[in-house]
Amino acid sequence: MRAIHGCGAVPVPEADLPVVLPEDCVPDGSGNPLNKRADFLNVKCPKCGKPARRETDTMDTFVDSSWYFMRYTGPNAKTMVDERNEYWMPMDQYIGGIEHAILHLLYARFWTKVMRDLNLITFDEPFQNLLTQGMVLNETYYSEDASGKKTWLNPLDVELDLDEKGRPKGAKLIGDTSNTPVVVGGVEKMSKSKNNGVDPQALIDQYGADTARLFVMFAAPPESNSWNGLEQV
């Protein structure tokens, strides 16, 4: 919390932890709702007893994601980590996407060194080995309305018009009688936003889940960027 007078920033006494947030706060888009709750905001300074206010702009959630894996090694209610963490950590192998290079890995290394400097742990690095997996790719297609808004179309719903060399020169929606123009968007990462994912259920129904998993690992090994090819099985 932050005192309004000369005490400055004062930590909440351990005996008063945890600080429980009010459960009836409803964000309305006009700012931090905690700042509107006088019953939560206004408190006494634990150092001198004069009026103070709680700090409502606390640490980002990335702080939590930077060390949460250590909680799995020995969760308890009294300390961040205990002696069990020294047995399980550092982690033997970390597997993650390239988008985690900054949003998680860098912060995890930084926070591990903070915990080391606070004598909470004895190791310097959280992960001994790193495998940065590639992305599973697929073609994208979309249509545009008069305002330029894009509607992404699933590749299984699109029929390509190929030239003599097998290259796409156009595309159309299968069964579409209104001739909606379809734009070939190129190859991008499979995602819900681009509607270019492949539902494996047909493969699972025909070949079984284990065969589908084996094929995915063959067609898209984790260390490379791969086109999916699932619909060609």
N, C-alpha and C positions, 0 to 999 in steps of 0.2 A: 504494500500500500504506500501511498505518498502523503506525507504530512503537509498540512497547509502552512505550518509555521517553520521553524528553523531546523527540525529534525531530518528533513529530506526524505529519501526513500527508506522505508523501514520494512523489513521482512515480517510476515505474519508469524507469530510465535508457534513453535511446533505443536504445543498443546491445543492450538485453535485449528489445526489442520484436520481434515481437508476443508477448504472453503467451498461450501455448497452453493451452487448457483440457484437462483429462483426458477421454479419450473413453469411459471405462468408468463414468462417474457415472450412476446410475439414480435419478431422482426417485421417492420413495416416499410423498410427501404429508406428510412430517413436518418440512418446512423445507428450507432451501437445502442441497442435497447437497454443495456445495463446502466448507461449514463442517465437514463430517465427514471431510474428506480432509487429514490432517495433512501429507502429503507436498506438497500444493499450498498449504495455508494457512500453514505455518510457513516463514519465509524470514529472511534477514539484511537488516538495514536497509542500503540502498545508500549512506547518508550516513555512518554511523558503524560499521557492521558488527555491531551488537548485534542480539539477537533481535527480529523483527518479524512481522507477519501481513499477508497479502494482504487487501485489501478485496474482499469477494465481492458486496456490494450495490452494483452499478455502475449506470450511467445507463440509463434506460428506453428501450425500443425506439422510442418516439416521437422521441427525439433523432436516431436514424438516419433516420427518415422525414421529418425536418425539413430535411435537406440532401442526401438521396441523389441528387436530380436533378442536383446540381452534379458528382457523380462521373461522370455520363455525358458531361460536356463534355470531360473529359480525364483518364481514370483512370491513375494511376501508383502506384508502390509507396513513394514517398518523401514526398509531401506530400498534404494534403487536396485541394487544387486547384492548378492551375498557370495559365499565361497563356492557355491555351485557354478557360478559364472566362469570362474577360473578353469574349471574342468572342461566346459563345453566350448569356450571361446579361446582364441579366435576361430571363426567359422572356416571349415575346410574348403568349401566350394560355394561361390555365389553365382547364380545364373540370372541375368536380367537383360532387358532390352536397352537399346542405345539411348532411349529417352530418359533412362534412369541415371545416365552418367553425371548429370548435374543435380537433378531433382532429388536424388537419393544417395548415390555413392559418395559424392563430394561431401555432402553434409554428414553422412555416416562416418567418414574418416575424420572429419573435423570434430564431431561430437565425441568420438572415441578418444581423441587426444585430450579433449577437455576433461573427460572422466579420468583419464590417466593422470593429468596434472592435479586433479582433486584427490588422487590416491584411492579412487574407487575401484580401479582395475590396474593390472600390471603390464598389459600388452599395448602395443603401439598402433596396430592395424586391425580392423574388424574382420577382414576376409583374407585368407591365404591365397586363394585362386579365384580368378574371375573369368567367366565365359559370357561374353556379350553376344547374345543371340541375335540373329538377323530378323528380317521381317518377311512374313508370308505375303506375297504380292498377287494381284489379280487385275484384270482389265476393268476399266470404269466406263460407264456410259451415262449420259444425262440428256434431258430435254429442258428447254428454256421457254418461259412464258414471255408475254410482251414486256413485262417489267424487268426481264433479265434474271428472274429467280430460277434457280436450277432445281430440277427434280431428278435425283439419282436413281438409275434403273439397274435392277439386278442383271448380271450378265446372262443368266439362264433365261431371261425374258427377252433377250435381244438376238436378232438374226443378222449376221454380217453379210454384206455384199462384197465379194472378193474379186480382185483383178486376176489376170492370167498368171501372175506370179504368187498368188495366194495372199496378197496384201489387202487389208480392208480399205475399200474406197467409199463405203457408206454403211449405214446400219438402220434397222427398223425394228419396232416392237412386234414380237410374234403375235399374230392374230389381230393386230391393230388395223382397222379399216379406215381410220381417219388420217392415216399417213402422218402421224406426229413426227416431226423431225427429231432424229436421234443423233447426238454428238458423241464421237469416240473420244473419251477423255484421257486415254493413255493408261499406263500401268501405274498403280499406286498400292500402298499398303492396304491390306484387307481391313475394313472398318465398318461399323454400323452406319457412320455418317455418310460414307460413299456407297452404301448398299451393295458392296461387292464381295460379301462373304459367301461361303459355300456351306450349305447345310449338310453335314455328314450323315444325316439320318438314313438316306437312301442306301449309302454304303454300308452302314451298320446293319440295316435290315437284310441286305443281300449277302454280306460277307462276314458280319460280326464285328464287334467293337475292337477286338485285338488286332484283326487284320487292318481295320481302318487306321488305328494308331500306328501300326508298322508302316503303312503306306505314307502317312503324313510325315513320319520321321525320315523316310527315304526321299520323298518328293521335296521336302522342305527341311533339310537338316538345320539344327539350331545355329550353326556357325556361319550360315550363308543366307543371302537374300534369295528367295526362290519363288518362281511362279507356281501357283497351286496345282493346276492340272487335274484337280479332283473330278471334274465333270467328264474327263475323258476315260475314266476307268470303266 
